[in-house]
Amino acid sequence: MREVDQVIAQRLASGVPLVGQVSKYIISAGGKRLRPALLLMICGALGFKGAQRFNLAAVVEFIHTATLLHDDVVDDSSMRRGNATANETFGNPASVLVGDFLYSRAFQMMVDAQSMRVMEVLADATNIIAEGEVMQLMNMHNAALDEAGYLQVIRSKTAKLFEASARVGALLAQASPEIEAACADYGQALGTAFQVIDDVLDYTGDASVMGKNLGDDLREGKNTLPLIAAMQRGSDEERQLIQSAIETGDLNQIEQVVAIVVNSGALDVARQAAASEARRAMAAAQRLPDNEYSRALVQLAAQLLERQA
């Protein structure tokens, strides 16, 4: 990861001072680096030790960071990772344009791999992520969204880059189609579980630990699995209250909504869904060669369910 951070620092360089300033602000804000770490762990599990793994790990972090910059503008977010968002600090225009810079820099760096297949996987992933963002925008304040629709959004918006990161690791290692598919399955399942747990934490987490404001999803009109399950399990009155909160984004009744989500058992439903995805990830990791890296991938999926931030 130190090598990846060096690549990130080198490739953030720009002759336009504001580009470097905004990029460094969000990159250095303390993210988990989970997607690049996943790519490196897959490479380790499959025995690939070439320097290109550091370059492509930086690429997936740049793509992820670009989505964050754009997300925070769309969602009008003010806090991320415990700090003011880039749009709060530098304004919306700078955040959007620097997000564009990070996307284009990522594509410049992909060329270094000299692999059309790697380019194809990362280009397709970037396109699907954008589609997922638009799907989420279309579903804002939509209380009728069901679990299948919710999963379609998060598999596009969040899980796709996890899947691509794992698949690129397999491509670098020139793995068999069967191993490549196992890596992709692992990434998709891990990314899906990660997002479901993230949505649970919006109702149970500690804002100071999570680094974002609790209730943000509801304020933005996002109908997530805890809310979907609560509406299915609650009384007519409770369902109407949640529906109204989603449709209006009104946080005046956030305490009542949280109480319904907790007391209805909706969080257990969401955690069980995340656990099912985590088990799918663990099964996929067990299809890889048995070594310290593949065992760490199994452990990572298991520990995801204990996530607090």
C-alpha positions in Angstrom: 0.0 0.0 0.0 3.0 2.3 0.5 3.9 1.7 -3.1 0.4 2.5 -4.2 0.4 5.7 -2.2 3.6 6.7 -3.9 2.0 6.2 -7.3 -1.0 8.2 -6.2 1.2 11.1 -5.1 3.2 11.1 -8.3 0.1 10.9 -10.6 -1.8 13.6 -8.8 0.7 16.1 -10.1 -0.8 18.8 -12.3 0.3 22.1 -13.7 -3.0 23.5 -12.4 -2.7 24.2 -8.7 -6.4 23.8 -7.8 -6.4 20.3 -9.3 -3.6 19.1 -7.1 -5.1 20.9 -4.1 -8.6 19.3 -4.3 -7.2 15.9 -5.3 -4.8 15.8 -2.4 -7.5 17.0 0.0 -9.8 14.1 -0.7 -7.2 11.4 -1.3 -5.4 12.2 2.0 -8.7 12.3 4.0 -8.2 8.8 5.4 -10.1 6.5 3.2 -10.0 2.7 3.7 -8.2 2.0 0.4 -10.2 -1.2 0.3 -10.5 -1.5 -3.5 -6.7 -1.1 -4.1 -6.0 -3.5 -1.2 -8.4 -6.0 -2.7 -6.5 -5.9 -6.1 -3.2 -6.3 -4.3 -4.5 -9.3 -2.2 -5.8 -11.0 -5.3 -2.4 -10.5 -7.0 -0.8 -12.0 -3.8 -3.1 -15.0 -3.8 -2.4 -15.7 -7.4 1.4 -15.1 -7.2 1.7 -11.9 -9.3 4.5 -9.6 -8.1 4.9 -7.2 -11.0 5.0 -3.4 -10.5 1.9 -3.0 -12.6 -0.2 -4.0 -9.6 0.7 -0.8 -7.9 -0.3 1.3 -10.9 -3.7 -0.4 -11.4 -4.4 -0.3 -7.6 -3.9 3.5 -7.9 -6.2 3.6 -10.9 -9.1 2.0 -9.0 -8.6 4.4 -6.1 -8.7 7.3 -8.5 -12.0 6.0 -10.1 -13.4 5.6 -6.6 -12.3 9.1 -5.5 -13.8 10.6 -8.6 -17.2 9.0 -7.8 -17.0 10.4 -4.3 -16.3 13.9 -5.5 -19.3 13.7 -7.8 -21.5 11.9 -5.2 -21.0 14.6 -2.6 -22.1 17.3 -5.1 -25.2 15.3 -6.2 -26.1 14.5 -2.5 -25.2 18.0 -1.2 -23.1 16.3 1.5 -21.2 18.3 4.0 -19.1 15.6 5.8 -17.1 12.6 4.7 -14.6 10.6 6.7 -15.0 13.0 9.6 -14.0 16.1 7.5 -15.8 18.7 5.5 -16.4 17.4 1.9 -14.4 18.8 -1.0 -17.5 20.5 -2.3 -18.1 22.1 1.1 -14.5 23.3 1.1 -13.8 24.2 -2.5 -17.3 24.5 -4.0 -19.3 22.4 -6.4 -17.7 23.4 -9.7 -14.1 22.6 -8.5 -15.3 19.2 -7.1 -17.0 18.2 -10.4 -14.1 19.3 -12.5 -11.4 17.7 -10.4 -13.5 14.5 -10.4 -13.3 14.6 -14.2 -9.5 15.1 -13.9 -9.2 11.9 -11.7 -11.3 9.9 -14.2 -9.2 11.0 -17.1 -5.9 10.5 -15.2 -7.1 7.0 -14.4 -7.6 6.2 -18.1 -4.2 7.6 -18.9 -2.7 5.2 -16.3 -4.7 2.2 -17.6 -2.9 2.5 -20.9 0.4 1.7 -19.0 -0.8 -1.9 -18.5 -0.8 -2.4 -22.2 -3.8 -4.8 -21.9 -7.0 -4.4 -23.8 -8.7 -6.8 -21.4 -7.8 -4.7 -18.4 -8.9 -1.5 -20.2 -12.2 -3.3 -21.1 -12.9 -4.3 -17.5 -12.1 -0.9 -16.0 -13.9 1.0 -18.8 -17.0 -1.2 -18.4 -17.0 -0.8 -14.7 -16.7 3.0 -14.8 -19.7 3.1 -17.2 -21.8 0.8 -15.0 -21.0 2.8 -11.9 -22.2 5.9 -13.8 -25.4 4.1 -14.7 -25.8 3.0 -11.0 -25.5 6.7 -10.0 -28.3 7.6 -12.4 -30.5 4.7 -11.2 -30.0 6.0 -7.6 -30.9 9.5 -8.7 -34.1 8.2 -10.4 -35.0 6.3 -7.2 -34.5 9.3 -4.9 -37.6 9.8 -2.7 -39.1 6.6 -4.2 -40.7 4.8 -1.3 -41.9 2.0 -3.6 -38.4 0.8 -4.3 -38.2 -3.0 -3.5 -35.2 -5.1 -2.4 -34.5 -6.2 -6.0 -34.3 -2.6 -7.2 -32.1 -1.7 -4.3 -29.7 -4.5 -5.0 -29.5 -3.6 -8.7 -28.5 0.0 -7.7 -25.8 -1.0 -5.2 -24.4 -3.8 -7.4 -23.9 -1.2 -10.1 -22.9 1.8 -8.0 -20.7 0.2 -5.3 -20.0 -3.5 -5.9 -19.0 -3.1 -9.5 -15.7 -1.4 -8.7 -14.9 -4.1 -6.1 -15.7 -6.7 -8.7 -13.4 -5.0 -11.3 -10.6 -4.6 -8.8 -10.6 -8.3 -8.1 -10.9 -9.3 -11.7 -8.0 -7.0 -12.7 -5.8 -8.8 -10.1 -6.7 -12.1 -11.8 -6.0 -10.6 -15.3 -2.5 -9.4 -14.2 -1.8 -12.9 -12.9 -3.0 -14.4 -16.2 -5.3 -16.6 -14.2 -7.6 -19.2 -15.8 -11.2 -18.2 -16.7 -12.4 -20.2 -13.7 -10.1 -18.4 -11.3 -10.9 -15.0 -12.8 -14.7 -15.7 -12.4 -14.1 -16.7 -8.7 -12.2 -13.4 -8.1 -15.0 -11.4 -9.8 -17.6 -13.3 -7.7 -15.7 -12.5 -4.6 -15.4 -8.8 -5.4 -19.1 -8.4 -6.2 -20.2 -10.2 -3.1 -17.8 -8.3 -0.9 -18.9 -5.0 -2.4 -22.6 -5.8 -2.0 -22.1 -6.8 1.7 -20.0 -3.6 2.3 -22.8 -1.4 1.0 -25.6 -3.2 2.9 -23.6 -2.8 6.2 -23.0 0.9 5.3 -26.7 1.4 5.0 -27.3 -0.3 8.4 -24.7 2.0 10.0 -26.7 5.0 8.8 -29.2 4.1 11.5 -26.9 2.5 14.2 -23.5 4.0 13.8 -21.6 6.7 15.8 -21.3 9.8 13.6 -17.9 10.6 15.2 -16.6 7.1 14.3 -18.3 6.9 10.8 -17.2 10.3 9.7 -20.6 11.2 8.3 -23.8 12.6 9.6 -26.4 9.9 10.7 -29.6 10.1 8.8 -27.9 11.4 5.7 -29.5 8.7 3.5 -33.0 9.6 4.6 -32.3 13.3 4.2 -31.2 12.6 0.6 -34.4 10.5 0.0 -32.4 7.2 -0.4 -34.6 4.2 0.2 -32.2 1.6 1.6 -32.7 -2.0 2.7 -33.3 -1.1 6.4 -36.2 1.2 5.4 -37.5 -1.3 2.8 -37.6 -4.1 5.5 -39.1 -1.7 8.1 -41.9 -0.8 5.8 -42.6 -4.5 5.1 -42.6 -5.4 8.8 -44.2 -2.3 10.4 -47.8 -1.4 11.0 -49.7 0.7 8.4 -49.1 3.8 10.5 -45.4 3.1 10.7 -45.2 2.3 7.0 -46.9 5.6 6.2 -44.5 7.6 8.4 -41.4 6.0 6.8 -42.9 6.5 3.3 -43.6 10.2 4.1 -40.0 10.7 5.4 -38.5 9.1 2.2 -40.7 11.1 -0.1 -40.0 14.5 1.6 -36.5 14.0 3.1 -37.9 15.5 6.3 -35.6 14.7 9.2 -38.1 16.1 11.8 -39.3 12.5 12.5 -35.9 10.9 12.2 -36.0 9.6 15.8 -39.4 7.9 15.2 -38.1 6.4 11.9 -34.9 5.1 13.6 -37.1 3.6 16.4 -39.3 1.8 13.8 -36.3 0.5 11.9 -34.7 -0.8 15.1 -37.9 -2.2 16.8 -39.2 -3.9 13.6 -36.2 -6.1 13.2 -35.4 -4.5 9.9 -31.7 -4.1 10.8 -31.5 -7.9 11.4 -33.0 -8.5 7.9 -30.3 -6.2 6.4 -27.5 -7.8 8.4 -28.7 -11.3 7.3 -28.6 -10.1 3.7 -25.1 -8.8 4.2 -24.1 -12.1 5.9 -25.4 -14.1 2.9 -23.2 -12.0 0.6 -20.2 -12.3 2.9 -20.6 -16.1 2.9 -20.8 -16.0 -1.0 -17.5 -14.0 -0.9 -15.9 -16.5 1.4 -16.9 -19.4 -0.8 -15.4 -17.7 -3.8 -12.1 -17.0 -2.0 -11.9 -20.7 -1.1 -11.8 -21.5 -4.9 -8.4 -19.7 -5.1 -5.0 -21.3 -4.2 -4.6 -21.8 -0.5 -2.1 -19.3 0.9 -1.9 -16.5 3.4 -3.5 -14.0 0.9 -6.6 -16.2 0.0 -7.0 -16.9 3.7 -6.9 -13.1 4.4 -9.6 -12.6 1.8 -11.8 -15.1 3.6 -11.1 -13.2 6.9 -11.8 -9.8 5.3 -15.3 -11.0 4.3 -16.0 -12.4 7.7 -14.8 -9.2 9.5 -16.9 -7.0 7.3 -20.0 -8.0 9.3 -18.4 -6.4 12.4 -17.8 -3.1 10.6 -18.4 0.0 12.7 -17.3 2.7 10.2 
